[in-house]
Amino acid sequence: MITPFFSAFAHTTSGLTGMVFRAPPVLDPTAAPDLVRDWTNIDGLGTAGDVFAAQVFEEALAKGHSFIYVDYPEVAAPESLNPAEQKQLQLRAYWIHVKPHQVVSWRTRAEGGLTVLAQVVIEETLTEEHGDFGEREVCQYRQLRNEEGVITWTLWRQVRD
C-alpha cells in the first residue's frame, strides 16, 4: 500500500545535513598529529572524517542524539612501543558511530561535583564465518566501565545459528 502522505522528515534532515556540511570541517592547526594523520580514514574502514561527522550529525538530527566511541587495538603495554613499532603494527585509534538504539543502558555517578559516566552497555551485531561456507549473525554486548578513571570492558556474546 502506498501512503498518500509525503514524508518530508528524511528529506529535511538530509537537506539540513547537506547545508551544515556543504563545506567540509577543517581541523584546527593545533589538532593532535595522530588525529590529523587519521582524519582521511577515521574509522579504519576508509571513511573520511568529514563524511563520518556528517553521518553522526544526521543521525543525531533525526534521533535527538548519537554517539562516537573511540577505541584502540588491544596490545600488551602499548606505552612501551615507540612510534616506529606502532606504525609497523598499524596501531591507531579508530572511531565507531554508535546509534541511539545500540545503547542498552548506562549509569552515572557523582565525582568531585561532576556527573561522570560510570558504565555503558552497547549492543553490536556482526556477521562471522560459520563452518566452511556459511555465516552467522552474532549479537554482542560491550560493557564499558569507568573504575576510578580506568576504563575496562567486557564482551557478552549471543550467537544465533
C-alpha positions as a printed Julia matrix, in Angstrom:
161×3 Matrix{Float64}:
  0.0     0.0    0.0
  1.32    3.44  -0.89
  0.82    6.16   1.66
 -0.99    9.25   0.42
  1.26   11.49   2.51
  4.69   12.8    1.56
  7.17   12.24   4.37
  9.33   15.32   4.41
 11.27   14.32   7.53
 14.03   12.3    5.82
 14.27   14.88   3.05
 14.55   17.69   5.62
 17.22   16.0    7.78
 19.25   15.14   4.68
 18.92   18.71   3.4
 19.9    20.24   6.75
 22.9    17.94   6.98
 23.93   18.99   3.48
 23.64   22.65   4.46
 25.79   22.2    7.57
 28.43   20.16   5.73
 28.39   21.95   2.36
 31.94   22.97   3.23
 33.87   20.15   4.93
 35.04   20.75   8.5
 38.64   21.85   8.8
 40.85   20.56  11.59
 42.3    23.14  13.94
 46.0    23.77  13.2
 46.77   22.74  16.79
 44.96   19.38  16.42
 46.83   16.34  17.66
 49.16   14.92  14.97
 47.51   11.48  15.3
 44.09   12.98  14.54
 45.45   14.83  11.51
 47.09   11.61  10.27
 43.92    9.53  10.79
 41.37   12.09   9.51
 41.3    10.63   5.97
 40.38    7.19   7.39
 38.82    7.96  10.77
 37.1     4.6   11.34
 39.78    2.31   9.94
 37.3     1.3    7.21
 38.16    4.06   4.74
 35.64    6.71   5.83
 36.98   10.28   5.77
 36.48   12.32   8.94
 34.14   14.85   7.3
 31.9    12.07   5.92
 31.86   10.33   9.32
 30.95   13.61  11.06
 28.09   14.2    8.6
 26.72   10.7    9.23
 26.81   11.18  13.01
 25.24   14.64  12.67
 22.37   13.38  10.51
 21.64   10.53  12.94
 21.66   12.96  15.87
 19.4    15.36  13.99
 16.92   12.57  13.24
 17.02   10.79  16.61
 17.93   13.57  19.04
 21.4    12.25  19.89
 24.16    9.98  18.65
 27.5     8.77  19.97
 31.09    8.33  18.9
 33.11    5.59  20.59
 36.86    5.83  20.09
 38.76    2.58  20.51
 42.32    1.34  20.15
 43.51   -2.2   19.31
 44.26   -4.34  22.33
 48.02   -4.55  22.78
 50.08   -5.62  25.77
 51.8    -2.49  27.17
 51.24   -0.14  24.17
 53.02    2.65  26.03
 56.26    0.64  25.77
 56.16    0.74  21.96
 57.97    3.52  20.16
 56.25    5.34  17.26
 58.07    3.24  14.63
 56.86    0.0   16.25
 53.31    1.38  16.48
 53.43    2.29  12.78
 54.78   -1.14  11.83
 51.96   -2.84  13.78
 49.48   -0.34  12.27
 48.28    0.62  15.74
 45.97    3.61  15.78
 42.76    4.79  17.32
 39.56    4.34  15.32
 36.12    5.88  15.68
 32.86    3.93  15.82
 29.46    5.53  15.25
 27.12    4.21  17.96
 23.48    4.84  17.13
 20.98    5.65  19.89
 19.19    2.28  19.7
 22.51    0.49  20.35
 22.91    1.98  23.83
 21.14   -0.56  26.02
 21.85    1.0   29.41
 24.12    3.4   31.26
 24.96    4.51  34.78
 26.34    7.76  36.08
 27.85    8.77  39.4
 28.84   11.99  41.12
 32.58   12.53  41.24
 34.11   15.73  42.55
 30.9    17.67  41.98
 30.55   16.41  38.39
 28.34   13.73  36.88
 30.52   11.16  35.12
 29.65    8.12  33.07
 30.28    5.04  35.22
 29.07    2.34  32.83
 27.53    1.97  29.39
 26.34   -1.15  27.56
 26.38   -1.07  23.74
 24.69   -3.67  21.53
 26.68   -4.68  18.46
 25.6    -7.01  15.66
 28.18   -8.62  13.42
 28.41  -11.42  10.9
 31.12  -14.02  11.28
 32.2   -17.1    9.34
 30.43  -20.32  10.3
 31.65  -23.67   9.02
 33.29  -23.99   5.62
 30.8   -21.93   3.62
 28.32  -20.26   5.93
 27.94  -17.17   8.02
 26.03  -16.45  11.19
 24.83  -13.36  12.95
 26.28  -12.65  16.38
 24.78  -10.18  18.79
 27.21   -8.96  21.41
 27.0    -6.51  24.25
 30.05   -4.39  25.07
 30.02   -3.33  28.71
 32.36   -0.38  29.35
 33.1     0.53  32.96
 34.82    3.59  34.37
 36.5     2.48  37.6
 38.28    5.48  39.13
 39.31    6.78  35.71
 40.39    3.38  34.35
 38.18    2.14  31.52
 37.64   -1.62  31.35
 35.35   -3.62  29.11
 33.68   -7.0   28.84
 32.03   -8.61  25.81
 28.92  -10.72  26.21
 28.04  -12.71  23.07
 24.77  -14.24  21.91
 25.16  -16.48  18.87
 22.17  -17.06  16.57
 22.52  -20.11  14.31
